[in-house]
Every structure is written in structure tokens, then in C-alpha cells.
Amino acid sequence: MRNLKIALMAMATAAVLFVPANAETTLKDAYKDAFAIGAAMNAAEITGRDTKSDAIVLSQFSSISPENDLKWERVHPTPERYDFAVPDQYVAFGQKHGLYTVGHVLVWHSQTPKWVFENKDGAPISKDDLLARLKEHIFTVAGRYKGKIKAWDVINEVVGDDGKMRQSPWYKIGGEELFVKAFQWAHEADPAAELTYNDYNIEYPNKRAEALALVKRLKAAGAPITTVGIQAHYTLAEPDLKFLDEAITEFAKLGVKVALTELDIDVLPRPGAGATADVSLRLAEDPKYNPYVKGLPEEVQAKLTARYAEVFAIALKHKDVVNRITLWGVTDADTWHNGWPIPNRTAYSLLFDRAGNPKPAVDAIIKAAKP
């Protein structure tokens, strides 16, 4: 407990040192009447070791998400063991500073230990056994933070890139009933929490069609889903942002809110990969796909600024439906694009550079909020 108090004090002190991007206002203040603005925090930030990024979070953002530390492999690595050391500090940070605190994630095909789906011999377990393991996990994790975590990503990336239901172990063993149960158990564990179906590329018409159909089926089956999370892992060119505009409109018609849950914009070239968040994608290193090691050219910075401003303008257009935008990281030093889908690159995907300085996109986003 003493270490936790020290970490929280360090974060608060660092916040005083941060100079806001705009002398008149901050991101969170600019959008306080529209929707929450959030950032995903890593373990170094959660535990107070990265005071620079913590200062940015406290100055600029009204919401936080845990990048990895509430995923199953971290919080429940073996059948008999839970590890709440970092998650407890994450939730305490959100509580102390009055931040809208998000839980990520309860059901995902990746970063889930094999033991969840297998018996001691390595064979797939039965549907009943998988449901029992999931129920116990949800009540233990979501129940622990009842009233403190305000929104849970209940199911994550359950529609495949082919526009059909992803054939994950969750789906193969438990079927769609498992997703319904996950929402119901999350609601029982914390009746006040918002409950989200979160996915990437559901702006694109083909994948969007199945995501819309899924939400309809879940609601019809009694799942208390409140929100659809559009991850929004974008590039400078993809997707066409008219798809985002259309997707928000169509999901809203189903009676759910929409959140942009993992926004970042990758400026680096990829060999035929396009906009995606498929964590299994691995591409070989090549200097031509890492062209900005010495800094981002002004013309690329300008494109990044315009792209961010357009995303926020679309969200503002739908502020009656959109309840949150979360950036997937705090500074460029944190962005996962430094190592994915190609390792050892110098990426520029977020709103603050490696030194913690605001990029031109910050002022552009703030200006976009003004009538």
C-alpha cells in the first residue's frame, strides 16, 4: 500500500510539470460537453514509473484504459492464480483522479492462456466447463472492481476479417451462447457498468454487416449490451472515413452507444496490409518500411494532423451517440506500431511525440471542437 501511495503522489506531482498543448484549453476540456477523451496506459504508466506520460494523462484525458494488464494472460495466468497487483494500481489511479475507467478485456481469442480451453491432456474442454471457467473469471475480475470500472470490453474481435464469425476457441466450443452469457454475467457482476462489444474494421461494409447482425442477435438473446466499440486503428489512407460516419449511424439505430476505443493512425508504409489490428500479422523488417527514423517530414505531419481532425469532426457530428474516444497509448514511445506489424520501427501514431510534446494534431482537434 505504501508503494501505491508513493506512485500516486509521483503521478500527481508530474502532472503539475506538464504544459498543456493549447494555452486556452486541453483535449478533455474541449470535449467535456461532447464525450470522454481517453488514453490506454501501460504498466510503467500505471505504476508511476513513467511520470512524463502520467502527467499528460492527468492534464489532457478524462478516461483511461489498460493496454494489457486486465487481459486474461496477465490477470489470470494459471487456473488457481489471479494477479491483481497492477490492475489494483490502475483502478486506484482512476479513482484518485476521477477518470472514467475502462476494463479491457473479458473475452478475446488472443492473450488468453491455452489452459482456459483445454483439459490436463491438452484436449478441448466441454462447453459446460468453458462456461464455468468464464463465469468464475468474470465474477472474480469484474466483481472485484464493481462500481469502480465504469465500462467493460466484454467480447473483443469476434467477427473475422472475412465478414463471418471468427472461429476462435471461444466460439467453437461455446457458440454464440457464450457471448450472451458473458454479457449477462458481466451485468450481474456490476449492474452499473457499460458493456461493450469491441472490434476492428467494423467500419468496412462487409465486416460491418456481420457486426450489425451480431448485435441484433445478442440483444434478441437477452445480452445487456450497451455499446459498440470501433477500435479505429487507422492509416493515413485507410479506411475511407465515410465508412466510420456510416457505421456510427447504423449502430446507433440498434439502440447502442458507440465508442472509438483504440484510436491511432499509423503513418508508416506496410506491404499490402492496409488498416488492420490483427495481432497475428507479422511482416519482415525492411528499411523501406521504416523511413522516418530521423524524424517525421512536415508533409506527413500535416497529413496526420488532417486525418486526426477529420476523425474527431465525424465523432462530434454524432456526439449524441459517441460517448468516448480513447487513444491507444500516450506518446509515440508507447505506440504498438513501433513493433507491429513490423518490428523495430520508429512510429508516429499518437498525439504526443516521444519527448511528450503535443503534435500539431492536438491543436487541430481542440479547434475542431469549437463552434
Secondary structure per residue as TSV (DSSP state, phi and psi in degrees):
chain	resnum	aa	ss	phi	psi
A	1	M	-	360.0	-39.7
A	2	R	H	-59.7	-42.1
A	3	N	H	-64.1	-37.3
A	4	L	H	-64.0	-43.1
A	5	K	H	-63.2	-40.3
A	6	I	H	-63.1	-43.5
A	7	A	H	-61.6	-43.4
A	8	L	H	-66.7	-37.1
A	9	M	H	-64.8	-39.4
A	10	A	H	-64.1	-40.3
A	11	M	H	-63.1	-44.1
A	12	A	H	-64.1	-40.7
A	13	T	H	-63.7	-42.8
A	14	A	H	-62.6	-33.8
A	15	A	H	-61.2	-33.2
A	16	V	H	-65.2	-30.0
A	17	L	H	-79.2	-17.0
A	18	F	-	-81.2	130.0
A	19	V	-	-93.1	121.4
A	20	P	-	-57.8	155.7
A	21	A	S	-64.4	-34.0
A	22	N	S	-123.9	127.8
A	23	A	S	-61.8	-23.9
A	24	E	S	-90.4	-33.6
A	25	T	-	-157.2	178.4
A	26	T	-	-123.3	171.8
A	27	L	H	-57.0	-49.4
A	28	K	H	-65.2	-34.9
A	29	D	H	-73.4	-37.5
A	30	A	H	-61.7	-30.9
A	31	Y	T	-112.5	14.8
A	32	K	T	-62.3	-26.0
A	33	D	T	-94.7	1.7
A	34	A	T	-111.0	-64.1
A	35	F	-	-162.5	167.3
A	36	A	E	-73.0	147.4
A	37	I	E	-116.1	124.8
A	38	G	E	-127.7	171.8
A	39	A	E	-142.4	145.1
A	40	A	E	-82.4	134.3
A	41	M	E	-108.8	139.2
A	42	N	-	-95.7	178.5
A	43	A	H	-63.3	-36.4
A	44	A	H	-64.1	-36.7
A	45	E	H	-74.3	-42.3
A	46	I	H	-61.5	-39.8
A	47	T	T	-89.8	2.4
A	48	G	T	86.7	6.8
A	49	R	S	-77.0	-28.7
A	50	D	-	-103.9	80.7
A	51	T	H	-68.9	-28.7
A	52	K	H	-61.8	-49.2
A	53	S	H	-69.1	-35.7
A	54	D	H	-60.7	-38.3
A	55	A	H	-63.3	-39.3
A	56	I	H	-65.2	-44.6
A	57	V	H	-56.2	-49.8
A	58	L	H	-69.1	-30.4
A	59	S	H	-80.3	-40.3
A	60	Q	H	-107.8	-21.3
A	61	F	-	-119.1	150.7
A	62	S	S	-110.9	-0.5
A	63	S	E	-143.2	153.9
A	64	I	E	-135.8	151.3
A	65	S	E	-130.4	149.9
A	66	P	E	-90.9	123.5
A	67	E	S	-61.2	-48.6
A	68	N	S	-134.0	-18.6
A	69	D	T	-80.4	-2.9
A	70	L	T	-111.9	7.6
A	71	K	S	-72.7	152.9
A	72	W	H	-54.9	-42.5
A	73	E	H	-63.6	-26.1
A	74	R	H	-88.3	-46.8
A	75	V	H	-87.0	-21.6
A	76	H	-	-143.2	64.2
A	77	P	-	-70.2	-29.5
A	78	T	B	-132.6	160.6
A	79	P	T	-53.9	-37.1
A	80	E	T	-101.6	3.5
A	81	R	B	-128.6	129.3
A	82	Y	-	-111.3	147.6
A	83	D	-	-125.5	102.7
A	84	F	-	-104.6	12.4
A	85	A	H	-58.6	-54.2
A	86	V	H	-76.4	-43.8
A	87	P	H	-56.1	-37.6
A	88	D	H	-63.1	-39.0
A	89	Q	H	-69.0	-37.1
A	90	Y	H	-60.1	-50.3
A	91	V	H	-66.4	-38.3
A	92	A	H	-62.5	-39.4
A	93	F	H	-61.5	-46.7
A	94	G	H	-62.2	-42.1
A	95	Q	H	-64.0	-46.2
A	96	K	H	-60.3	-37.8
A	97	H	H	-105.1	8.2
A	98	G	T	65.3	35.8
A	99	L	-	-92.4	144.0
A	100	Y	E	-70.5	110.4
A	101	T	E	-102.7	126.1
A	102	V	E	-107.0	144.4
A	103	G	E	-105.5	127.9
A	104	H	E	-139.6	110.4
A	105	V	E	-154.6	156.5
A	106	L	E	-92.0	-39.8
A	107	V	E	-130.1	112.3
A	108	W	E	-148.7	145.9
A	109	H	S	-74.9	-21.3
A	110	S	S	-105.4	159.7
A	111	Q	S	54.6	35.6
A	112	T	-	-122.0	126.0
A	113	P	-	-60.2	148.5
A	114	K	G	-61.0	-30.6
A	115	W	G	-60.8	-23.2
A	116	V	G	-61.5	-33.6
A	117	F	T	-104.8	-5.4
A	118	E	B	-125.4	154.8
A	119	N	-	-87.3	-174.7
A	120	K	T	-63.9	-22.4
A	121	D	T	-90.1	-0.8
A	122	G	S	86.6	5.6
A	123	A	-	-87.6	151.3
A	124	P	B	-59.0	139.5
A	125	I	-	-81.5	171.8
A	126	S	-	-76.9	164.5
A	127	K	H	-59.1	-44.9
A	128	D	H	-61.6	-40.7
A	129	D	H	-67.3	-39.7
A	130	L	H	-66.0	-42.5
A	131	L	H	-60.5	-40.2
A	132	A	H	-64.5	-42.1
A	133	R	H	-64.8	-41.7
A	134	L	H	-65.8	-44.4
A	135	K	H	-59.4	-46.0
A	136	E	H	-61.5	-41.5
A	137	H	H	-64.0	-47.5
A	138	I	H	-63.4	-45.5
A	139	F	H	-67.7	-32.2
A	140	T	H	-72.6	-47.6
A	141	V	H	-80.7	-56.3
A	142	A	H	-65.9	-36.0
A	143	G	H	-64.6	-34.7
A	144	R	H	-60.9	-33.6
A	145	Y	T	-109.8	25.5
A	146	K	T	-54.2	128.9
A	147	G	T	80.9	-6.9
A	148	K	T	-110.7	-45.5
A	149	I	-	-84.8	122.7
A	150	K	-	-89.4	-19.8
A	151	A	E	-149.5	139.0
A	152	W	E	-118.0	133.3
A	153	D	E	-77.4	103.3
A	154	V	E	-79.4	-51.6
A	155	I	E	-124.0	143.0
A	156	N	E	-133.6	124.8
A	157	E	S	57.5	52.9
A	158	V	-	-95.8	-6.3
A	159	V	B	-105.2	131.5
A	160	G	-	-80.2	168.8
A	161	D	T	-67.3	-14.8
A	162	D	T	-85.3	2.7
A	163	G	S	80.7	13.6
A	164	K	S	-120.6	166.6
A	165	M	B	-60.9	132.9
A	166	R	-	-66.1	131.9
A	167	Q	-	-85.4	62.8
A	168	S	-	-83.5	166.1
A	169	P	H	-58.2	-35.6
A	170	W	H	-56.9	-48.9
A	171	Y	H	-75.2	-39.5
A	172	K	H	-64.2	-37.6
A	173	I	H	-88.1	-45.8
A	174	G	H	-100.2	-15.0
A	175	G	H	64.6	-173.1
A	176	E	H	-67.3	-23.5
A	177	E	H	-57.2	-35.0
A	178	L	H	-62.9	-38.6
A	179	F	H	-66.9	-40.5
A	180	V	H	-60.9	-46.6
A	181	K	H	-61.7	-39.1
A	182	A	H	-59.1	-44.4
A	183	F	H	-64.8	-42.9
A	184	Q	H	-64.7	-42.3
A	185	W	H	-69.8	-37.4
A	186	A	H	-62.8	-38.1
A	187	H	H	-67.6	-40.7
A	188	E	H	-64.2	-39.4
A	189	A	H	-67.7	-33.6
A	190	D	-	-151.3	90.7
A	191	P	T	-61.3	-20.9
A	192	A	T	-90.4	-12.0
A	193	A	S	-74.9	142.6
A	194	E	E	-75.6	142.7
A	195	L	E	-123.4	126.6
A	196	T	E	-119.8	139.4
A	197	Y	E	-96.6	120.3
A	198	N	E	-116.3	134.5
A	199	D	E	-159.4	162.4
A	200	Y	S	-107.2	154.4
A	201	N	S	61.0	20.3
A	202	I	T	-82.7	8.2
A	203	E	T	-76.6	-36.9
A	204	Y	S	-62.9	135.2
A	205	P	H	-52.8	-41.9
A	206	N	H	-65.5	-49.7
A	207	K	H	-71.7	-33.8
A	208	R	H	-61.4	-38.5
A	209	A	H	-59.1	-44.0
A	210	E	H	-72.5	-35.5
A	211	A	H	-63.8	-41.8
A	212	L	H	-62.8	-44.3
A	213	A	H	-63.1	-39.0
A	214	L	H	-62.5	-46.8
A	215	V	H	-58.9	-41.9
A	216	K	H	-60.6	-44.1
A	217	R	H	-66.9	-40.8
A	218	L	H	-62.4	-45.9
A	219	K	H	-64.1	-40.6
A	220	A	H	-64.3	-30.1
A	221	A	T	-86.3	-0.3
A	222	G	T	97.9	15.0
A	223	A	-	-77.9	126.0
A	224	P	-	-81.8	58.1
A	225	I	-	-77.1	132.0
A	226	T	-	-110.5	-22.4
A	227	T	E	-144.5	143.8
A	228	V	E	-107.0	126.2
A	229	G	E	-99.0	116.3
A	230	I	E	-92.9	115.1
A	231	Q	-	-62.1	-41.1
A	232	A	-	65.8	47.7
A	233	H	E	-87.5	101.0
A	234	Y	E	-112.6	166.1
A	235	T	E	-113.5	179.8
A	236	L	S	-65.6	-24.2
A	237	A	S	-111.6	-25.6
A	238	E	-	-126.6	146.0
A	239	P	S	-79.1	172.0
A	240	D	-	-62.0	122.9
A	241	L	T	-70.9	-7.5
A	242	K	H	-63.7	-27.4
A	243	F	H	-66.6	-37.1
A	244	L	H	-63.9	-45.6
A	245	D	H	-57.4	-47.7
A	246	E	H	-64.4	-41.9
A	247	A	H	-63.9	-43.4
A	248	I	H	-59.9	-44.3
A	249	T	H	-60.3	-44.6
A	250	E	H	-72.6	-39.4
A	251	F	H	-67.5	-35.9
A	252	A	H	-61.1	-32.8
A	253	K	T	-64.1	-18.4
A	254	L	T	-88.3	1.5
A	255	G	T	83.4	25.2
A	256	V	-	-119.7	157.2
A	257	K	E	-80.8	166.4
A	258	V	E	-126.9	136.3
A	259	A	E	-124.9	142.4
A	260	L	E	-94.3	107.8
A	261	T	E	-98.4	-18.3
A	262	E	E	-145.6	42.7
A	263	L	E	-63.3	128.6
A	264	D	E	-157.0	161.1
A	265	I	E	-131.7	110.0
A	266	D	E	-82.7	121.5
A	267	V	-	-93.7	-6.9
A	268	L	S	-85.4	147.0
A	269	P	-	-70.9	148.8
A	270	R	-	-130.6	141.3
A	271	P	S	-77.5	85.9
A	272	G	S	75.6	13.8
A	273	A	-	-87.5	-34.2
A	274	G	-	66.6	-168.4
A	275	A	S	-75.7	124.1
A	276	T	-	-162.6	166.0
A	277	A	-	-134.1	29.0
A	278	D	-	-70.6	105.6
A	279	V	T	-67.2	-15.9
A	280	S	T	-80.7	-10.4
A	281	L	-	-69.4	125.7
A	282	R	-	-134.5	122.7
A	283	L	-	-120.8	151.2
A	284	A	-	-75.1	148.6
A	285	E	-	-65.4	141.8
A	286	D	-	-160.9	126.9
A	287	P	G	-53.1	-29.2
A	288	K	G	-70.4	-16.4
A	289	Y	G	-98.6	11.7
A	290	N	-	-137.3	62.8
A	291	P	T	-84.3	-9.3
A	292	Y	T	-117.1	41.4
A	293	V	T	-60.4	-34.5
A	294	K	T	-93.1	2.6
A	295	G	-	137.5	158.8
A	296	L	-	-88.6	124.2
A	297	P	-	-60.8	150.0
A	298	E	H	-59.0	-37.8
A	299	E	H	-68.2	-31.7
A	300	V	H	-74.7	-39.6
A	301	Q	H	-58.1	-39.8
A	302	A	H	-65.0	-39.5
A	303	K	H	-66.4	-40.7
A	304	L	H	-62.1	-43.4
A	305	T	H	-59.6	-48.1
A	306	A	H	-63.7	-39.0
A	307	R	H	-65.1	-46.6
A	308	Y	H	-61.3	-43.9
A	309	A	H	-61.0	-37.5
A	310	E	H	-69.4	-40.7
A	311	V	H	-59.6	-46.6
A	312	F	H	-67.4	-34.8
A	313	A	H	-63.6	-40.2
A	314	I	H	-65.4	-43.2
A	315	A	H	-61.2	-41.8
A	316	L	H	-62.0	-37.9
A	317	K	H	-57.5	-30.4
A	318	H	T	-111.9	33.4
A	319	K	T	-64.9	-16.8
A	320	D	T	-73.8	-16.3
A	321	V	T	-112.5	-43.3
A	322	V	E	-74.3	125.8
A	323	N	E	-110.8	-8.1
A	324	R	E	-165.3	142.5
A	325	I	E	-123.7	124.1
A	326	T	E	-117.5	128.0
A	327	L	E	-81.7	139.4
A	328	W	S	-87.3	68.6
A	329	G	-	133.0	173.7
A	330	V	S	-107.7	-54.6
A	331	T	B	-122.8	169.1
A	332	D	T	-61.7	-22.3
A	333	A	T	-66.6	-22.4
A	334	D	T	-96.3	-18.6
A	335	T	-	-61.8	137.6
A	336	W	G	-67.0	-15.4
A	337	H	G	-68.2	-12.2
A	338	N	G	-65.1	-25.0
A	339	G	T	-126.0	-2.9
A	340	W	S	-139.7	140.3
A	341	P	S	-83.6	-1.7
A	342	I	S	-120.0	130.0
A	343	P	S	-73.6	159.4
A	344	N	S	59.7	47.7
A	345	R	-	-113.8	165.5
A	346	T	-	-107.2	102.1
A	347	A	-	-102.4	160.9
A	348	Y	-	-137.7	46.1
A	349	S	-	-86.6	-13.3
A	350	L	S	-111.7	-173.3
A	351	L	S	-89.1	-15.0
A	352	F	B	-124.8	137.9
A	353	D	-	-78.3	-176.5
A	354	R	T	-64.5	-24.0
A	355	A	T	-87.1	-2.7
A	356	G	S	88.3	8.8
A	357	N	-	-84.1	142.5
A	358	P	B	-69.4	140.8
A	359	K	-	-85.2	166.7
A	360	P	H	-54.5	-26.7
A	361	A	H	-60.7	-30.3
A	362	V	H	-63.0	-49.7
A	363	D	H	-64.0	-36.3
A	364	A	H	-64.5	-39.3
A	365	I	H	-68.0	-41.4
A	366	I	H	-62.8	-43.8
A	367	K	H	-63.9	-32.4
A	368	A	H	-64.0	-23.3
A	369	A	T	-80.7	-16.1
A	370	K	-	-82.2	136.6
A	371	P	-	-62.4	360.0
